[in-house]
């Protein structure tokens, strides 16, 4: 069993008590795409559940391939200053859910072929003294996923932009919603409550496992919230085109303009999207409150990054996506590896083909609306600040107008 676990992360067991006493220190990342480094590029091979390292398998490969966990060398874990830490292990997986903490991700629909994150954590603990654990968990769960929420709102905007009311009823039978997203479309209060319970239970399993396997029993655990890649409102230049706003019937020029800028979404969907992000933050904070009460000696803290991208979100300023901290929404025309950057001149048939590519080959669009490499560098600075704060606190990391960060 130990040999199998070593294959999970590609390390070897150190034998003997003397070696154990001199274990190198490690920081470990667990959770989902906002921790794995989705959107930051430079994705590393990922060892699958059978112990085989999976490099890029091609754009038409099954999305369940371990590589599509998208563990980036640019992920925040590798960008933060972590004094005293000798090695860093990214065990997070894009699309990760609370169930994947204790179970192989491939055991559920749409999961990836990797061992449970706890098994991977145990493997690291056999060769390292785990001192820092960064966890981002909750945006995907049995009730809703970030990807589904993003796809819903983007698809409604694109359908509204390219399809007139008469085409909508004549060709689509009114089956594709075109109205902006409301809060209840993204996650109901009941769904958030269920997701909170699910996430809390998974985090409890992490703490239990750390108590069993950490060499010296001393470790800092940071629970990170989520940041919204989109602003509360778009810059004036993205509000209308050809005298049409997104409240008019069919607005292809505006649709193409917002897609090029990275934010194909109704203005009226932006505020509900921020409510969704705030609910995710509350989910993490409520889980923290429960666990802190249960474990008064645990070194727990929350890293609240909801304002870490203030002033640098997609379409917040002219020239987007340049200078932003998030990846623009991008699709491919088939699993070609070529991202479409402009939809000018595309008809609704072509647009539908692009949408189908994203559905069939999710890896062609899964980077969309995640922190980019610069964004993960900012999150790494936030992590550094969180680790210097007192334990059992909520640490807020906010971006200032001049690009500096305030961590408090």
BELURPE-V375988 format. One record per residue. PHI is phi as a letter, one per 30 degrees, with the letter a starting at -180 (999 if undefined). Layout:
{{PHI} {PHI}}
//
This chain:
{{999} {d} {d} {d} {d} {d} {d} {d} {c} {i} {b} {c} {d} {c} {c} {j} {d} {d} {d} {d} {d} {c} {d} {d} {d} {b} {c} {b} {c} {b} {k} {c} {d} {d} {c} {d} {j} {e} {j} {c} {i} {h} {d} {c} {e} {b} {d} {d} {d} {c} {j} {c} {d} {c} {d} {e} {c} {j} {d} {c} {d} {d} {d} {d} {e} {e} {e} {d} {d} {h} {d} {c} {d} {c} {d} {e} {e} {d} {c} {d} {d} {b} {e} {i} {c} {c} {b} {b} {b} {c} {c} {d} {b} {e} {i} {e} {b} {e} {d} {d} {d} {c} {b} {e} {e} {d} {d} {c} {e} {i} {d} {c} {d} {b} {d} {e} {d} {d} {d} {d} {d} {d} {d} {d} {d} {d} {b} {b} {c} {d} {c} {b} {b} {c} {b} {b} {b} {k} {d} {b} {a} {d} {c} {a} {b} {e} {d} {d} {d} {d} {d} {e} {d} {d} {d} {d} {d} {d} {d} {d} {d} {c} {b} {d} {d} {d} {d} {e} {d} {d} {c} {c} {h} {i} {d} {c} {e} {b} {d} {e} {d} {c} {e} {d} {d} {c} {a} {d} {e} {d} {d} {d} {d} {d} {d} {d} {d} {d} {d} {e} {d} {d} {d} {d} {d} {d} {d} {d} {d} {e} {d} {d} {c} {d} {e} {c} {i} {c} {a} {c} {c} {c} {c} {c} {d} {b} {c} {d} {d} {c} {d} {d} {a} {d} {d} {e} {d} {c} {c} {a} {a} {h} {i} {b} {c} {d} {c} {d} {d} {i} {b} {d} {d} {d} {d} {d} {d} {d} {d} {e} {d} {j} {b} {d} {a} {d} {e} {d} {d} {d} {d} {e} {d} {d} {d} {e} {d} {d} {d} {d} {d} {d} {e} {d} {d} {d} {d} {d} {e} {d} {d} {d} {d} {d} {b} {d} {c} {d} {d} {c} {a} {c} {c} {c} {c} {d} {c} {d} {c} {e} {i} {b} {d} {e} {i} {d} {b} {e} {i} {e} {c} {d} {i} {c} {c} {b} {d} {d} {d} {b} {b} {b} {c} {i} {d} {c} {i} {c} {d} {d} {c} {b} {c} {d} {i} {d} {c} {d} {d} {d} {d} {d} {d} {d} {d} {d} {d} {d} {d} {d} {b} {e} {d} {d} {b} {d} {d} {e} {i} {c} {e} {d} {e} {d} {d} {d} {d} {d} {d} {d} {d} {d} {d} {e} {d} {d} {d} {c} {d} {d} {d} {i} {b} {c} {c} {c} {c} {b} {d} {c} {d} {d} {j} {d} {c} {c} {c} {b}}
//
